[in-house]
Amino acid sequence: MRTSSLFTPPPDMSDAMRRSRRHMLARTGLAWLIMMQVMMLAFPGYLRHGARAADAQRSLEQAIVLMNWLSLVLCVPLVLYCAWPVWRGAWRSLSRGRIGMDVPVALGILAAFIPSVSATWRDAGEVYFDSVSMFVAFLLTARFLELCARQAVDEHPAADAALLRLADRLAFWFVCIQILLAAAVGWFWWQTWPDQAVAVMVALLVMSCPCALSMSVPAALAARRAAVLRDRAGQPDGRRADARVDAGPSPLADRATRRIARQNLLGSLVWHVLMTPLAAFGWVQPWLAAITMLVSSLAVAANAWRLTRVAGPEAGAMAAEPA
């Protein structure tokens, strides 16, 4: 039997689930390819403010104009195709009169992409195509991990369902607060330093994506399932092992899972609380906000992975540790 992980597809995976995973993987892979190309095209812009001869500066400016147009061409399929789940989710939330998790993400993409298109067309101002491509690529990576974790969890006991609802509720209120904060801080920067207002607001909107919060509980539940399947694979009597899995995880495993889930939720909130003031003061660029967003999601997955590395008495000891 193959080794189970957090993201192992469930044995009864439906065609719709398989299709959803395949499409998300295709969008994520294309987004990474576009991001690598856009980052290379953005390199001349990083050299714009260096000291050089007038002829060299004119040549550099011409190269920057060409690179910006190429980046724009590459970012169009990124925004329209790769980020399509974001637009669909945001429209679905707004049509129901709600503020879902995709709304701030859509606002962040638009806040960076539209000014970049305008600056490229007018040949004046800053462009953020590199930040847009990084944000979409890292966002889809985190969403792919979350999708796999949710699909890996077949059934939730009552306590698990309550924990999932708690995570979703925290993510909802966090999104609402972050949108209001981004609008207020963006307005303040627009009144005091207009050149930096877009970058600050985009960084705040990027960090308002609750990817780590959303996958905190599903990742822990998926890790518990992987640990149970691994324990079953190590049983000499397959029938007894199957009976153990059908009976569900032990109370000790449930305690360990809830402990990891609480750690993920708390860690995600602390990360946002620490990073938000830095972004509000203009100390976090949009590309750095995108990197930290991905790192926080990977940290949640890595912490949940600990559940798959313990079994038997070790799982009991982990559950017995103070929360």
Secondary structure, 3 states (H helix, E strand, C coil): CCCCCCCCCCCCCCHHHHHHHHHHHHHHHHHHHHHHHHHHHCHHHHCCCCCCCHHHHHHHHHHHHHHHHHHHHHHHHHHHHHCHHHHHHHHHHHHCCCCCCHHHHHHHHHHHHHHHHHHHHHCCCCCCHHHHHHHHHHHHHHHHHHHHHHHHCCCCCHHHHHHHHHHHHHHHHHHHHHHHHHHHHHHHHHHHCHHHHHHHHHHHHHHCCCHHHHHHHHHHHHHHHHHHHHHHHCCCCHHHHHHHHHHCCCHHHHHHHHHHHHHHHHHHHHHHHHHHHHHHCCCCCHHHHHHHHHHHHHHHHHHHHHHHHCCCHHHHHHHHCCC
